[in-house]
Amino acid sequence: MQCLVRKQYDVPEIRGAFADAPDRYYLSLIERGKRPLIVDGGANIGASALWFATRFPGSHIVAIEPAPDNYSLLCENLRDFDVDARQVGLSASSGHAVLTDPGYGPWAYRTEPVLSGGEISMITLASLLSSAASEQCAPFILKLDIEGSEAGMFDDTGNPARTFPIIIIEPHDWMLPGEGSSRSFFRFHAESGRDFLSRGENVFSIDLALIEQALGRQHEGAHV
């Protein structure tokens, strides 16, 4: 319902000169022979990846889901789509973790880091991008619904999240009061001069300057 009917990951309306900027950026990548890269962190059973795949055909989607039961359904739901599904967790640092249920069921499984013995491998955004590296891919959308594991992910000034013109994140301060799990993201957003939009449970961090720069280069190339 949230993903396919309410379309919670559709970028809210942007008016003025930047109207339809995300779509124009997406089309510019396709026209240049690039595959827009969409990282779906916390893909659950695949509804969000399914929506991204139909909304932005031709994109390369990496769907991250650590929970075995959710991951199994994700693979079943996306078997007819070109999606790189990975049963791992995404966080600020690599390592291992165990799954915990804070009481909200399979919609809100959390990964808790452990020194050893954890059944879940945790990877960073940098390592994910390195493993998915291709001259045919260009960062487009980073979506994070990872139940608090976003804490610290945006602290590094050189973090690769900056290369994504669109970041969609569900903050989890409501679930983890006092832990400041979204502090890293909001600090990054404010210091980067990005635009802030919201829809439902999600907030959108949009780098319109990055989009404008890319569209400007395409416009210049068309006149060479």
C-alpha positions as CSV (number, residue, x, y, z in Angstrom):
1,M,0.0,0.0,0.0
2,Q,2.7,2.5,1.0
3,C,5.0,1.7,-2.0
4,L,2.7,0.9,-4.8
5,V,-0.5,2.8,-4.0
6,R,0.6,5.8,-2.0
7,K,3.9,6.0,-3.9
8,Q,5.8,7.0,-0.8
9,Y,9.1,7.1,-2.7
10,D,8.0,9.4,-5.5
11,V,9.8,12.7,-5.2
12,P,7.3,15.4,-4.1
13,E,6.5,18.2,-6.5
14,I,9.3,20.8,-7.1
15,R,8.1,24.0,-8.7
16,G,9.7,26.7,-10.8
17,A,12.9,26.2,-12.8
18,F,13.5,22.9,-11.2
19,A,10.1,21.4,-12.0
20,D,10.5,17.7,-13.0
21,A,14.3,18.0,-12.3
22,P,14.6,14.4,-11.0
23,D,12.9,13.0,-14.1
24,R,14.9,15.1,-16.4
25,Y,18.1,14.0,-14.7
26,Y,17.0,10.4,-14.9
27,L,16.3,10.8,-18.7
28,S,19.6,12.5,-19.2
29,L,21.4,9.5,-17.8
30,I,19.5,7.1,-20.0
31,E,20.1,9.3,-23.1
32,R,23.9,9.2,-22.4
33,G,23.9,5.5,-22.2
34,K,24.2,5.4,-18.4
35,R,22.3,3.2,-16.0
36,P,20.9,5.2,-13.1
37,L,22.0,3.6,-9.9
38,I,19.4,3.1,-7.2
39,V,20.4,1.7,-3.8
40,D,17.4,0.4,-1.9
41,G,18.6,0.0,1.7
42,G,16.1,-1.9,3.8
43,A,14.2,-3.4,0.8
44,N,12.1,-5.7,3.0
45,I,10.0,-7.9,0.7
46,G,10.8,-6.0,-2.4
47,A,7.8,-3.6,-2.8
48,S,10.1,-0.6,-2.9
49,A,12.5,-2.1,-5.4
50,L,9.5,-3.2,-7.5
51,W,8.2,0.4,-7.6
52,F,11.7,1.8,-8.4
53,A,12.1,-0.8,-11.2
54,T,8.8,0.2,-12.9
55,R,9.1,3.9,-12.2
56,F,12.6,4.2,-13.5
57,P,13.1,1.4,-16.1
58,G,16.7,0.8,-17.2
59,S,18.1,1.6,-13.8
60,H,20.5,-0.7,-11.9
61,I,18.9,-1.4,-8.6
62,V,20.8,-2.9,-5.6
63,A,18.3,-4.1,-3.0
64,I,19.7,-4.6,0.5
65,E,17.8,-6.7,3.0
66,P,19.4,-8.6,5.9
67,A,16.4,-10.6,7.3
68,P,16.2,-14.1,5.8
69,D,12.4,-14.3,5.7
70,N,12.0,-10.9,4.1
71,Y,14.9,-11.6,1.7
72,S,13.3,-14.8,0.5
73,L,10.1,-13.0,-0.4
74,L,12.1,-10.2,-2.0
75,C,13.7,-12.6,-4.4
76,E,10.4,-14.2,-5.2
77,N,8.7,-10.8,-5.8
78,L,11.5,-9.6,-8.0
79,R,12.4,-12.7,-9.9
80,D,11.2,-11.2,-13.2
81,F,13.2,-7.9,-12.7
82,D,16.8,-7.0,-13.1
83,V,17.6,-6.3,-9.5
84,D,20.8,-7.1,-7.6
85,A,19.4,-8.5,-4.3
86,R,21.9,-8.9,-1.4
87,Q,21.2,-10.4,2.0
88,V,23.4,-8.1,4.0
89,G,23.0,-5.1,6.2
90,L,24.0,-1.5,5.5
91,S,25.7,0.7,8.1
92,A,28.5,3.2,8.8
93,S,31.0,0.4,9.3
94,S,31.5,-3.1,8.1
95,G,31.5,-6.2,10.3
96,H,28.8,-8.6,11.6
97,A,25.5,-8.3,13.3
98,V,22.6,-10.2,14.7
99,L,18.9,-9.6,13.9
100,T,16.7,-8.3,16.6
101,D,12.9,-7.6,16.7
102,P,12.1,-4.5,18.8
103,G,8.5,-5.6,18.9
104,Y,7.3,-4.3,15.5
105,G,7.6,-7.6,13.6
106,P,9.3,-8.2,10.1
107,W,8.7,-4.5,9.1
108,A,11.2,-3.4,11.7
109,Y,13.9,-5.9,12.2
110,R,17.1,-4.3,13.5
111,T,20.8,-5.2,13.1
112,E,22.8,-5.1,16.3
113,P,26.6,-5.1,15.7
114,V,28.6,-7.9,17.4
115,L,32.4,-8.6,17.5
116,S,32.0,-12.1,16.2
117,G,29.5,-14.8,15.4
118,G,26.8,-12.6,13.9
119,E,24.8,-14.2,11.1
120,I,24.5,-11.0,9.2
121,S,27.3,-9.4,7.2
122,M,27.3,-5.6,7.4
123,I,28.7,-3.5,4.6
124,T,29.3,0.2,4.0
125,L,27.9,2.3,1.2
126,A,31.5,2.8,-0.1
127,S,32.1,-0.9,-0.3
128,L,28.7,-1.5,-1.9
129,L,29.5,1.1,-4.6
130,S,32.9,-0.4,-5.1
131,S,31.4,-3.8,-5.7
132,A,28.7,-2.4,-8.1
133,A,31.2,-0.2,-9.9
134,S,30.5,0.1,-13.6
135,E,31.2,2.8,-16.2
136,Q,27.6,2.3,-17.2
137,C,26.2,3.3,-13.8
138,A,25.7,6.7,-12.3
139,P,24.4,7.4,-8.8
140,F,20.8,8.5,-8.8
141,I,18.7,7.5,-5.7
142,L,19.9,6.4,-2.3
143,K,16.9,5.1,-0.2
144,L,17.5,4.2,3.4
145,D,14.9,2.6,5.7
146,I,17.3,0.6,7.9
147,E,15.8,0.9,11.4
148,G,18.5,3.1,13.0
149,S,21.6,1.7,11.2
150,E,21.8,5.1,9.4
151,A,23.5,6.5,12.6
152,G,26.9,7.8,11.6
153,M,26.6,6.9,7.9
154,F,26.9,10.5,6.9
155,D,29.7,11.7,9.2
156,D,32.6,11.3,6.8
157,T,33.1,14.5,4.7
158,G,34.0,12.3,1.8
159,N,31.1,9.9,2.2
160,P,29.8,8.6,-1.2
161,A,26.2,9.6,-0.3
162,R,27.1,13.0,-1.6
163,T,27.3,11.6,-5.1
164,F,23.5,10.7,-5.1
165,P,21.4,13.7,-6.1
166,I,18.4,12.2,-4.4
167,I,18.5,10.7,-0.9
168,I,15.3,9.3,0.7
169,I,15.5,8.3,4.3
170,E,13.0,7.3,7.0
171,P,14.3,8.7,10.4
172,H,13.9,6.5,13.4
173,D,14.2,8.8,16.3
174,W,10.7,7.9,17.2
175,M,11.8,4.3,17.7
176,L,15.2,5.1,19.3
177,P,14.6,8.2,21.4
178,G,17.7,9.8,22.8
179,E,20.1,7.9,20.5
180,G,20.3,10.5,17.8
181,S,20.2,8.0,15.0
182,S,19.2,10.6,12.4
183,R,21.7,13.3,13.6
184,S,24.4,12.3,11.2
185,F,22.0,12.6,8.2
186,F,20.5,16.0,9.2
187,R,24.0,17.5,9.9
188,F,25.1,16.3,6.4
189,H,22.0,17.6,4.8
190,A,22.3,21.1,6.3
191,E,26.0,21.4,5.6
192,S,25.6,20.3,2.0
193,G,23.1,23.0,1.1
194,R,20.6,20.4,-0.2
195,D,16.9,21.0,-0.5
196,F,14.5,19.3,2.0
197,L,11.2,17.7,1.0
198,S,8.9,15.2,2.8
199,R,6.3,12.7,2.0
200,G,4.6,10.4,4.6
201,E,7.3,8.8,6.8
202,N,10.2,9.8,4.6
203,V,12.3,12.9,4.0
204,F,14.0,13.7,0.8
205,S,17.4,15.4,0.5
206,I,17.8,16.8,-3.0
207,D,21.0,18.2,-4.5
208,L,19.6,20.5,-7.2
209,A,23.0,22.0,-7.9
210,L,24.3,18.5,-8.8
211,I,21.3,17.9,-11.0
212,E,21.6,21.3,-12.6
213,Q,25.3,20.7,-13.3
214,A,24.7,17.4,-15.0
215,L,21.8,18.8,-17.1
216,G,24.0,21.8,-18.0
217,R,26.8,19.5,-19.2
218,Q,24.3,17.5,-21.3
219,H,22.9,20.8,-22.8
220,E,26.4,22.0,-23.7
221,G,27.2,18.6,-25.3
222,A,24.2,18.8,-27.5
223,H,25.5,22.0,-29.1
224,V,29.1,20.8,-29.7
